[in-house]
Amino acid sequence: MTIEERRQSLEVMRERHHRACLICGDCNPEGLGITFDVCRGGGVEAEVVCGEHREGYADHLHGGMIASLLDGAMTNCLFSHGIAAVTGELTVRVLLPVEAVTLVRIYAWLDESSPPLYRLKSELRQHGRLKARGRAKFVQKWSDSARVATGQ
């Protein structure tokens, strides 16, 4: 797929499957509404400032929000490849505190593809420093797998 085809796939899949998502949904008034873009090499990236209302400890982003950002990036990476899948396993490693009111850059990429199983990795950076990383196993949604297999 070209980068432009992947951008189109990302938009269509997000619209079809994630309109109410806390991370990327455009219909969730409590959500972040993050727009991911396609990178060379098959990944996606985005920037966001989460804000004080997403803190755990003072000035630090809540660990659950860090996990959600990493997971959301990996989901959007799959969308850019035309794949709708659910998180089966998620591992998050926080290396340094993440500032809640400072710009965060999120990256995700497909590490291994063995349909219906996909392995992805993600990173969260601030000030150019790696603050957290994630790894996950995603399983393709059965209904989407069946449509692909039957040509629907």
Secondary structure, 3 states (H helix, E strand, C coil): CCHHHHHHHHHHHHHHHCCCCCCCCCCCCCCCCCCCEECHHHCEEEEECCCHHHECCCCEECHHHHHHHHHHHHHHHHHHCCCCEEEEEEEEEECCCCECCCCEEEEEEEEEEECCEEEEEEEEEECCEEEEEEEEEEEECHHHHHHHHHCC
